[in-house]
Amino acid sequence: MSALTTPDAFVFDAYGTLFDVNSIAARAEAIAPGHGAAITQLWRTKQLEYTWLGSLMERRHDFAEVTAEALDYAFAALVLPLDAAERQSLLDAWLDLAPYPDVPDALTRLAPRPRWILSNGTRAMLEPLCARTGLAAHLDGILSVDDAGVYKPSPRVYRLAADRLGLAPARIGFVSSNGWDAVGAKAFGFTVYWINRAGLPIDRHGPAPDVQVGTLADVAARVGA
Ligand code: 2OP
């Protein structure tokens, strides 16, 4: 994609892209000293795995339910105790995430293009998070996969954004830090910016993103904002 063809609108993944999920590890470490990283990694892996399995089984639970189910799996697999208050504290951490430092300014720079979230999260998870962090002031709206009844990377999810914006997919810039989400969005037809925060190779199961960058500020710079 040439640097001159800038998208007419932007759509953002939430967890790991706009919001830093690493703060969850600190809370897990406080509850289970020495196990915070292992808990968080297994929890996030299972959380996403359950979204894919639920979609394939056509028996999906919403992201709040899946997040709780994955948490219970992680503590059982690691044979660690978890009382009700600690469990609720970890689940509440998803409502208490911080935006990455460069995100508010980068979103401001991308204006006046429409800027929407498209996330696996439920509205009940995303709306208070965007309000509390102030990101709601930099966004034009929130789309949850709940409106499609299936999880990413189903094209029915990405279609939600194209329909809501009334734009051809290629005119929409999709931004995600999750490689599998970036590949799914590219397969749908978006112009895709992969924020490769972890320096990983791109997944090979589908078309590669158009642009690979390190931060959201890099995305704004790429479109001359
Ligand atoms: C999101 O949809 C995949 O967690 C990622 O926000």
Residues whose N, C-alpha, C, O or C-beta is under 5 A from the ligand:
A	BS01	2OP	D13 A14 Y15 L118 S119 N120 G121
